[in-house]
Amino acid sequence: RRDWCSIEELLDVALDNLRGGRDGFVLSVDRRLPQIRADAVQIERALANLLENAARFSGGHPVSVRARAVGRRLVIRIVDRGPGLPREELERIFEAFYRGRDDHSSHSGSGLGLAIARGFIVANGGRIWAESLPGQGSTFVVELPLDEQPDQLARPAGRIEAG
């Protein structure tokens, strides 16, 4: 059910619904970020899964979330400073039921969070991937299309900062 929505508002909802709340997240959303045409429920769930995953592997460091327009795409980067991922796992982590070989966390999830996130992002015309260097954290990058907007929808977004 695609409709116009604000990524800023979707990030707010996702953060408010996390088990640990918004503590430990530092957000920077471009003030001029246009709305996107997407299924808000799907995108919020995908963001929540990514944020929860980043918080779990952040090693107690703040997770950085940045959103900005790049050409005709909205780019969201979620960066943790945890242990990072080996190169061979950068694609596998998006497979259903896959848990990283070095995942010794107390988390008892099913290994579906990142698969669901990818499914929802792709269903909305976007793409998602992970970047990482072992020992230096991981970055999850989400790109969503920026459709042409009617003038009454174009509005500047505010800047969010939480910590």
CYANA upper distance limits for C-alpha pairs under 8 A (distance plus 0.5 A):
  1 ARG  CA     38 ALA  CA      7.67
  1 ARG  CA     39 ASP  CA      5.47
  1 ARG  CA     40 ALA  CA      8.45
  2 ARG  CA     37 ARG  CA      6.27
  2 ARG  CA     38 ALA  CA      4.74
  2 ARG  CA     39 ASP  CA      4.77
  2 ARG  CA     40 ALA  CA      7.75
  2 ARG  CA    124 ASN  CA      8.43
  3 ASP  CA     36 ILE  CA      8.40
  3 ASP  CA     37 ARG  CA      5.51
  3 ASP  CA     38 ALA  CA      5.94
  3 ASP  CA     39 ASP  CA      6.76
  3 ASP  CA     40 ALA  CA      7.93
  4 TRP  CA     35 GLN  CA      6.59
  4 TRP  CA     36 ILE  CA      6.00
  4 TRP  CA     37 ARG  CA      4.88
  4 TRP  CA     38 ALA  CA      6.94
  4 TRP  CA    153 LEU  CA      8.37
  5 CYS  CA      9 GLU  CA      8.25
  5 CYS  CA     10 LEU  CA      8.33
  5 CYS  CA     35 GLN  CA      5.86
  5 CYS  CA     36 ILE  CA      6.02
  5 CYS  CA     37 ARG  CA      6.78
  5 CYS  CA     38 ALA  CA      7.43
  5 CYS  CA     40 ALA  CA      6.97
  6 SER  CA     10 LEU  CA      6.87
  6 SER  CA     34 PRO  CA      7.89
  6 SER  CA     35 GLN  CA      5.27
  6 SER  CA     36 ILE  CA      6.91
  6 SER  CA    157 ALA  CA      8.49
  7 ILE  CA     11 LEU  CA      6.55
  7 ILE  CA     35 GLN  CA      7.27
  7 ILE  CA     36 ILE  CA      7.68
  8 GLU  CA     12 ASP  CA      6.80
  8 GLU  CA     29 VAL  CA      7.43
  8 GLU  CA    157 ALA  CA      7.62
  8 GLU  CA    158 GLY  CA      8.41
  8 GLU  CA    160 ILE  CA      8.18
  9 GLU  CA     13 VAL  CA      6.77
 10 LEU  CA     14 ALA  CA      6.61
 10 LEU  CA     40 ALA  CA      7.56
 10 LEU  CA     43 ILE  CA      7.86
 10 LEU  CA     44 GLU  CA      5.76
 10 LEU  CA     47 LEU  CA      8.45
 11 LEU  CA     15 LEU  CA      6.56
 11 LEU  CA     44 GLU  CA      7.33
 11 LEU  CA     47 LEU  CA      7.41
 11 LEU  CA     48 ALA  CA      8.41
 12 ASP  CA     16 ASP  CA      6.57
 13 VAL  CA     17 ASN  CA      6.72
 13 VAL  CA     44 GLU  CA      7.60
 14 ALA  CA     18 LEU  CA      7.00
 14 ALA  CA     44 GLU  CA      6.20
 14 ALA  CA     45 ARG  CA      7.53
 14 ALA  CA     47 LEU  CA      6.88
 14 ALA  CA     48 ALA  CA      5.28
 14 ALA  CA     51 LEU  CA      8.45
 15 LEU  CA     21 GLY  CA      6.40
 15 LEU  CA     22 ARG  CA      5.68
 15 LEU  CA     48 ALA  CA      7.34
 15 LEU  CA     51 LEU  CA      8.13
 16 ASP  CA     21 GLY  CA      6.02
 16 ASP  CA     22 ARG  CA      6.80
 17 ASN  CA     21 GLY  CA      7.10
 17 ASN  CA     48 ALA  CA      8.24
 18 LEU  CA     22 ARG  CA      7.72
 18 LEU  CA     48 ALA  CA      7.44
 18 LEU  CA     52 GLU  CA      7.27
 22 ARG  CA    162 ALA  CA      7.34
 22 ARG  CA    163 GLY  CA      7.61
 23 ASP  CA    162 ALA  CA      7.69
 23 ASP  CA    163 GLY  CA      5.93
 24 GLY  CA     55 ALA  CA      7.97
 24 GLY  CA     60 GLY  CA      8.35
 24 GLY  CA     61 HIS  CA      7.53
 24 GLY  CA     62 PRO  CA      5.03
 24 GLY  CA     63 VAL  CA      6.60
 24 GLY  CA    162 ALA  CA      8.45
 24 GLY  CA    163 GLY  CA      5.95
 25 PHE  CA     62 PRO  CA      5.85
 25 PHE  CA     63 VAL  CA      5.26
 25 PHE  CA     64 SER  CA      6.43
 25 PHE  CA     65 VAL  CA      7.62
 25 PHE  CA    162 ALA  CA      6.56
 25 PHE  CA    163 GLY  CA      5.77
 26 VAL  CA     62 PRO  CA      7.10
 26 VAL  CA     63 VAL  CA      6.63
 26 VAL  CA     64 SER  CA      5.42
 26 VAL  CA     65 VAL  CA      6.63
 26 VAL  CA    161 GLU  CA      6.31
 26 VAL  CA    162 ALA  CA      5.63
 26 VAL  CA    163 GLY  CA      5.71
 27 LEU  CA     64 SER  CA      6.52
 27 LEU  CA     65 VAL  CA      5.24
 27 LEU  CA     66 ARG  CA      6.38
 27 LEU  CA    160 ILE  CA      6.16
 27 LEU  CA    161 GLU  CA      5.37
 27 LEU  CA    162 ALA  CA      6.59
 28 SER  CA     64 SER  CA      8.42
 28 SER  CA     65 VAL  CA      6.75
 28 SER  CA     66 ARG  CA      5.29
 28 SER  CA     67 ALA  CA      7.01
 28 SER  CA    159 ARG  CA      6.65
 28 SER  CA    160 ILE  CA      6.29
 28 SER  CA    161 GLU  CA      6.68
 29 VAL  CA     33 LEU  CA      7.92
 29 VAL  CA     66 ARG  CA      6.16
 29 VAL  CA     67 ALA  CA      5.27
 29 VAL  CA     68 ARG  CA      6.80
 29 VAL  CA    157 ALA  CA      8.27
 29 VAL  CA    158 GLY  CA      7.74
 29 VAL  CA    159 ARG  CA      5.64
 29 VAL  CA    160 ILE  CA      6.56
 30 ASP  CA     67 ALA  CA      6.70
 30 ASP  CA     68 ARG  CA      5.67
 30 ASP  CA     69 ALA  CA      8.22
 30 ASP  CA    157 ALA  CA      7.51
 30 ASP  CA    158 GLY  CA      7.81
 30 ASP  CA    159 ARG  CA      6.77
 31 ARG  CA    156 PRO  CA      6.09
 31 ARG  CA    157 ALA  CA      5.12
 31 ARG  CA    158 GLY  CA      5.32
 31 ARG  CA    159 ARG  CA      6.03
 32 ARG  CA    155 ARG  CA      7.72
 32 ARG  CA    156 PRO  CA      4.81
 32 ARG  CA    157 ALA  CA      5.98
 32 ARG  CA    158 GLY  CA      8.20
 33 LEU  CA     67 ALA  CA      8.49
 33 LEU  CA     68 ARG  CA      6.67
 33 LEU  CA     69 ALA  CA      6.73
 33 LEU  CA    155 ARG  CA      8.34
 33 LEU  CA    156 PRO  CA      6.52
 33 LEU  CA    157 ALA  CA      6.10
 34 PRO  CA     69 ALA  CA      8.29
 34 PRO  CA    146 LEU  CA      8.11
 34 PRO  CA    154 ALA  CA      6.37
 34 PRO  CA    155 ARG  CA      6.93
 34 PRO  CA    156 PRO  CA      7.17
 34 PRO  CA    157 ALA  CA      7.75
 35 GLN  CA    146 LEU  CA      8.10
 35 GLN  CA    149 GLN  CA      8.41
 35 GLN  CA    153 LEU  CA      7.71
 35 GLN  CA    154 ALA  CA      7.32
 35 GLN  CA    155 ARG  CA      8.23
 36 ILE  CA    144 LEU  CA      8.27
 36 ILE  CA    145 PRO  CA      7.69
 36 ILE  CA    146 LEU  CA      6.16
 36 ILE  CA    147 ASP  CA      7.22
 37 ARG  CA    146 LEU  CA      7.85
 37 ARG  CA    147 ASP  CA      7.16
 38 ALA  CA     43 ILE  CA      7.79
 38 ALA  CA    124 ASN  CA      6.30
 39 ASP  CA     43 ILE  CA      6.78
 39 ASP  CA    124 ASN  CA      7.44
 40 ALA  CA     44 GLU  CA      6.45
 41 VAL  CA     45 ARG  CA      6.68
 42 GLN  CA     46 ALA  CA      6.68
 42 GLN  CA    120 PHE  CA      6.02
 42 GLN  CA    121 ILE  CA      8.18
 43 ILE  CA     47 LEU  CA      6.62
 43 ILE  CA    117 ALA  CA      8.46
 43 ILE  CA    120 PHE  CA      6.94
 43 ILE  CA    121 ILE  CA      7.07
 44 GLU  CA     48 ALA  CA      6.56
 45 ARG  CA     49 ASN  CA      6.68
 45 ARG  CA    117 ALA  CA      7.61
 46 ALA  CA     50 LEU  CA      6.81
 46 ALA  CA    113 GLY  CA      8.44
 46 ALA  CA    114 LEU  CA      8.34
 46 ALA  CA    116 ILE  CA      7.24
 46 ALA  CA    117 ALA  CA      4.51
 46 ALA  CA    118 ARG  CA      7.81
 46 ALA  CA    120 PHE  CA      6.81
 46 ALA  CA    121 ILE  CA      7.45
 47 LEU  CA     51 LEU  CA      6.50
 47 LEU  CA    117 ALA  CA      7.63
 48 ALA  CA     52 GLU  CA      6.46
 49 ASN  CA     53 ASN  CA      6.63
 49 ASN  CA    113 GLY  CA      5.91
 49 ASN  CA    114 LEU  CA      7.11
 49 ASN  CA    117 ALA  CA      6.91
 50 LEU  CA     54 ALA  CA      6.64
 50 LEU  CA     78 ILE  CA      8.06
 50 LEU  CA    113 GLY  CA      8.07
 50 LEU  CA    114 LEU  CA      7.33
 50 LEU  CA    117 ALA  CA      7.58
 50 LEU  CA    140 PHE  CA      8.05
 51 LEU  CA     55 ALA  CA      6.61
 51 LEU  CA     78 ILE  CA      7.73
 52 GLU  CA     56 ARG  CA      6.70
 53 ASN  CA     57 PHE  CA      6.98
 53 ASN  CA    113 GLY  CA      8.45
 54 ALA  CA     58 SER  CA      6.30
 54 ALA  CA     63 VAL  CA      7.23
 54 ALA  CA     78 ILE  CA      7.80
 54 ALA  CA     79 VAL  CA      7.63
 54 ALA  CA     80 ASP  CA      6.10
 55 ALA  CA     60 GLY  CA      8.33
 55 ALA  CA     62 PRO  CA      8.41
 55 ALA  CA     63 VAL  CA      7.02
 55 ALA  CA     80 ASP  CA      7.77
 57 PHE  CA     80 ASP  CA      7.54
 57 PHE  CA     81 ARG  CA      8.24
 57 PHE  CA     82 GLY  CA      5.64
 57 PHE  CA     83 PRO  CA      7.66
 58 SER  CA     62 PRO  CA      7.44
 58 SER  CA     63 VAL  CA      7.11
 58 SER  CA     80 ASP  CA      5.41
 58 SER  CA     81 ARG  CA      5.62
 58 SER  CA     82 GLY  CA      4.74
 58 SER  CA     83 PRO  CA      8.29
 58 SER  CA    137 GLY  CA      7.97
 59 GLY  CA     81 ARG  CA      7.12
 59 GLY  CA     82 GLY  CA      5.39
 59 GLY  CA     83 PRO  CA      8.04
 61 HIS  CA     80 ASP  CA      7.86
 61 HIS  CA     81 ARG  CA      6.80
 61 HIS  CA     82 GLY  CA      8.22
 62 PRO  CA     80 ASP  CA      7.61
 62 PRO  CA     81 ARG  CA      8.24
 62 PRO  CA    163 GLY  CA      8.05
 63 VAL  CA     78 ILE  CA      7.45
 63 VAL  CA     79 VAL  CA      6.15
 63 VAL  CA     80 ASP  CA      5.36
 63 VAL  CA     81 ARG  CA      7.79
 64 SER  CA     77 ARG  CA      8.26
 64 SER  CA     78 ILE  CA      6.26
 64 SER  CA     79 VAL  CA      5.57
 64 SER  CA     80 ASP  CA      7.14
 65 VAL  CA     76 ILE  CA      7.55
 65 VAL  CA     77 ARG  CA      6.18
 65 VAL  CA     78 ILE  CA      5.10
 65 VAL  CA     79 VAL  CA      6.96
 66 ARG  CA     76 ILE  CA      6.06
 66 ARG  CA     77 ARG  CA      5.73
 66 ARG  CA     78 ILE  CA      7.19
 67 ALA  CA     74 LEU  CA      7.55
 67 ALA  CA     75 VAL  CA      6.11
 67 ALA  CA     76 ILE  CA      4.85
 67 ALA  CA     77 ARG  CA      7.02
 68 ARG  CA     74 LEU  CA      6.33
 68 ARG  CA     75 VAL  CA      6.03
 68 ARG  CA     76 ILE  CA      7.23
 69 ALA  CA     73 ARG  CA      6.25
 69 ALA  CA     74 LEU  CA      5.00
 69 ALA  CA     75 VAL  CA      6.51
 70 VAL  CA     74 LEU  CA      6.65
 70 VAL  CA     75 VAL  CA      7.12
 72 ARG  CA    145 PRO  CA      6.72
 72 ARG  CA    146 LEU  CA      5.68
 72 ARG  CA    147 ASP  CA      7.96
 73 ARG  CA    143 GLU  CA      6.59
 73 ARG  CA    144 LEU  CA      6.01
 73 ARG  CA    145 PRO  CA      5.12
 73 ARG  CA    146 LEU  CA      5.62
 74 LEU  CA    142 VAL  CA      8.41
 74 LEU  CA    143 GLU  CA      5.99
 74 LEU  CA    144 LEU  CA      5.59
 74 LEU  CA    145 PRO  CA      6.67
 74 LEU  CA    146 LEU  CA      6.71
 75 VAL  CA    141 VAL  CA      7.45
 75 VAL  CA    142 VAL  CA      6.18
 75 VAL  CA    143 GLU  CA      5.13
 75 VAL  CA    144 LEU  CA      7.18
 76 ILE  CA    141 VAL  CA      6.24
 76 ILE  CA    142 VAL  CA      5.56
 76 ILE  CA    143 GLU  CA      7.00
 77 ARG  CA    139 THR  CA      6.93
 77 ARG  CA    140 PHE  CA      6.23
 77 ARG  CA    141 VAL  CA      5.16
 77 ARG  CA    142 VAL  CA      7.00
 78 ILE  CA    139 THR  CA      5.98
 78 ILE  CA    140 PHE  CA      5.66
 78 ILE  CA    141 VAL  CA      7.06
 79 VAL  CA    137 GLY  CA      7.75
 79 VAL  CA    138 SER  CA      6.34
 79 VAL  CA    139 THR  CA      4.85
 79 VAL  CA    140 PHE  CA      7.04
 80 ASP  CA    137 GLY  CA      5.82
 80 ASP  CA    138 SER  CA      6.01
 80 ASP  CA    139 THR  CA      6.98
 81 ARG  CA    136 GLN  CA      6.52
 81 ARG  CA    137 GLY  CA      4.53
 81 ARG  CA    138 SER  CA      7.17
 82 GLY  CA    135 GLY  CA      7.47
 82 GLY  CA    136 GLN  CA      7.07
 82 GLY  CA    137 GLY  CA      4.87
 82 GLY  CA    138 SER  CA      7.44
 83 PRO  CA    134 PRO  CA      6.49
 83 PRO  CA    135 GLY  CA      4.93
 83 PRO  CA    136 GLN  CA      6.54
 83 PRO  CA    137 GLY  CA      5.75
 83 PRO  CA    138 SER  CA      8.26
 84 GLY  CA    132 SER  CA      6.04
 84 GLY  CA    133 LEU  CA      6.12
 84 GLY  CA    134 PRO  CA      4.84
 84 GLY  CA    135 GLY  CA      5.70
 84 GLY  CA    136 GLN  CA      6.00
 84 GLY  CA    137 GLY  CA      4.47
 84 GLY  CA    138 SER  CA      5.46
 85 LEU  CA     89 GLU  CA      6.92
 85 LEU  CA     90 LEU  CA      7.22
 85 LEU  CA    132 SER  CA      6.14
 85 LEU  CA    133 LEU  CA      6.78
 85 LEU  CA    134 PRO  CA      5.68
 85 LEU  CA    135 GLY  CA      8.35
 85 LEU  CA    137 GLY  CA      7.91
 85 LEU  CA    138 SER  CA      7.22
 86 PRO  CA     90 LEU  CA      7.44
 86 PRO  CA    132 SER  CA      7.87
 86 PRO  CA    133 LEU  CA      7.39
 86 PRO  CA    134 PRO  CA      6.19
 87 ARG  CA    132 SER  CA      7.80
 87 ARG  CA    133 LEU  CA      8.01
 88 GLU  CA     92 ARG  CA      7.97
 89 GLU  CA     93 ILE  CA      6.38
 89 GLU  CA    100 GLY  CA      7.66
 90 LEU  CA     94 PHE  CA      8.49
 90 LEU  CA    129 TRP  CA      8.11
 90 LEU  CA    130 ALA  CA      6.24
 90 LEU  CA    131 GLU  CA      7.46
 90 LEU  CA    132 SER  CA      8.15
 91 GLU  CA     95 GLU  CA      8.08
 91 GLU  CA    129 TRP  CA      7.98
 91 GLU  CA    130 ALA  CA      8.00
 92 ARG  CA     98 TYR  CA      7.44
 93 ILE  CA     98 TYR  CA      6.48
 93 ILE  CA     99 ARG  CA      7.18
 93 ILE  CA    100 GLY  CA      7.16
 93 ILE  CA    114 LEU  CA      7.32
 93 ILE  CA    115 ALA  CA      8.21
 94 PHE  CA     98 TYR  CA      7.90
 94 PHE  CA    114 LEU  CA      5.57
 94 PHE  CA    115 ALA  CA      5.09
 94 PHE  CA    118 ARG  CA      7.29
 95 GLU  CA    112 LEU  CA      8.16
 95 GLU  CA    114 LEU  CA      8.02
 95 GLU  CA    115 ALA  CA      5.95
 96 ALA  CA    111 GLY  CA      6.61
 96 ALA  CA    112 LEU  CA      5.59
 96 ALA  CA    114 LEU  CA      8.26
 96 ALA  CA    115 ALA  CA      5.73
 96 ALA  CA    116 ILE  CA      8.44
 97 PHE  CA    110 SER  CA      6.30
 97 PHE  CA    111 GLY  CA      4.55
 97 PHE  CA    112 LEU  CA      5.88
 98 TYR  CA    111 GLY  CA      5.63
 98 TYR  CA    112 LEU  CA      7.97
 99 ARG  CA    103 ASP  CA      7.07
 99 ARG  CA    111 GLY  CA      5.94
111 GLY  CA    115 ALA  CA      8.25
112 LEU  CA    116 ILE  CA      6.47
113 GLY  CA    117 ALA  CA      6.67
114 LEU  CA    118 ARG  CA      6.64
115 ALA  CA    119 GLY  CA      6.68
116 ILE  CA    120 PHE  CA      6.68
117 ALA  CA    121 ILE  CA      6.65
118 ARG  CA    122 VAL  CA      6.48
118 ARG  CA    127 ARG  CA      7.73
118 ARG  CA    128 ILE  CA      6.68
119 GLY  CA    123 ALA  CA      6.50
120 PHE  CA    124 ASN  CA      6.88
121 ILE  CA    125 GLY  CA      7.20
121 ILE  CA    126 GLY  CA      5.65
121 ILE  CA    127 ARG  CA      6.48
121 ILE  CA    128 ILE  CA      7.45
121 ILE  CA    142 VAL  CA      8.12
121 ILE  CA    144 LEU  CA      7.96
122 VAL  CA    126 GLY  CA      5.30
122 VAL  CA    127 ARG  CA      5.97
122 VAL  CA    128 ILE  CA      8.25
124 ASN  CA    144 LEU  CA      7.90
125 GLY  CA    144 LEU  CA      6.94
125 GLY  CA    145 PRO  CA      7.02
126 GLY  CA    142 VAL  CA      7.68
126 GLY  CA    143 GLU  CA      5.81
126 GLY  CA    144 LEU  CA      4.80
126 GLY  CA    145 PRO  CA      6.78
127 ARG  CA    142 VAL  CA      6.43
127 ARG  CA    143 GLU  CA      5.87
127 ARG  CA    144 LEU  CA      7.30
128 ILE  CA    140 PHE  CA      7.61
128 ILE  CA    141 VAL  CA      6.04
128 ILE  CA    142 VAL  CA      5.03
128 ILE  CA    143 GLU  CA      6.87
129 TRP  CA    140 PHE  CA      6.35
129 TRP  CA    141 VAL  CA      5.98
129 TRP  CA    142 VAL  CA      7.40
130 ALA  CA    138 SER  CA      7.40
130 ALA  CA    139 THR  CA      6.15
130 ALA  CA    140 PHE  CA      5.01
130 ALA  CA    141 VAL  CA      6.70
131 GLU  CA    138 SER  CA      6.31
131 GLU  CA    139 THR  CA      5.60
131 GLU  CA    140 PHE  CA      6.92
131 GLU  CA    141 VAL  CA      8.27
132 SER  CA    136 GLN  CA      7.57
132 SER  CA    137 GLY  CA      6.59
132 SER  CA    138 SER  CA      4.96
132 SER  CA    139 THR  CA      6.70
133 LEU  CA    137 GLY  CA      7.02
133 LEU  CA    138 SER  CA      7.51
149 GLN  CA    153 LEU  CA      6.78
149 GLN  CA    154 ALA  CA      6.89
150 PRO  CA    154 ALA  CA      7.36
